Amino acid sequence: MIKKTILIFDDDPNVLEVFKIVLEDLGYQVRQSATSHDVLEKVGQFEPDLILMDNWIPEIGGILATQMLKAHQEYSKIPVILVSANSDIAKLAKQAGANSYLPKPFDLDKLEECVSKFLQSEGSDFP
């Protein structure tokens, strides 16, 4: 069975480490990037099945990076989960065109639930 790949855009090494440990333990292949300015190149390189996008990532930010992905014909179908500590995360995720969102600090069960919704059942957009 081929492992599903999750690409994580986050500039916090601690968050990246937690994501990596939890998601690899669930059987996913994890790729990471600490910047978002090269989002299209990274997605082309890693061909992820799902993207976790931090809202406050250098250099262009998660909203613009997500909008770039969703505007790209080849990558627009890849589910993007916006991750942020911002209290307006639901509004920001919709503005970005993300498929869902995960508030920080995140609950590990919520992370697992959100990821599996998109990777195991090819989930829909916002609940």
QUIUR-V74933 format. One line per field, one symbol per residue. psi: psi as a letter, one per 40 degrees, with the letter a starting at -180 (. if undefined). burial: # if it has 24 or more other ideal C-beta (glycine too) atoms within 12 Angstrom, else .. A space follows every 50 residues. Layout:
# QUIUR-V74933
psi: ???
burial: ???
This chain:
# QUIUR-V74933
psi: hhiihhhhhhehdddddddddddddeeihhiiheiedfdddddddegiei hhhidfhideidddddddddehddedehhhhhhiehdfddddddddeida ihiiiihdddddddddddddefiaai.
burial: ...#########..##.###.##..#.#.####..#..##.##..#.### #######..###########....#..#######....#..##..##### ##.#.#....#..###.##........
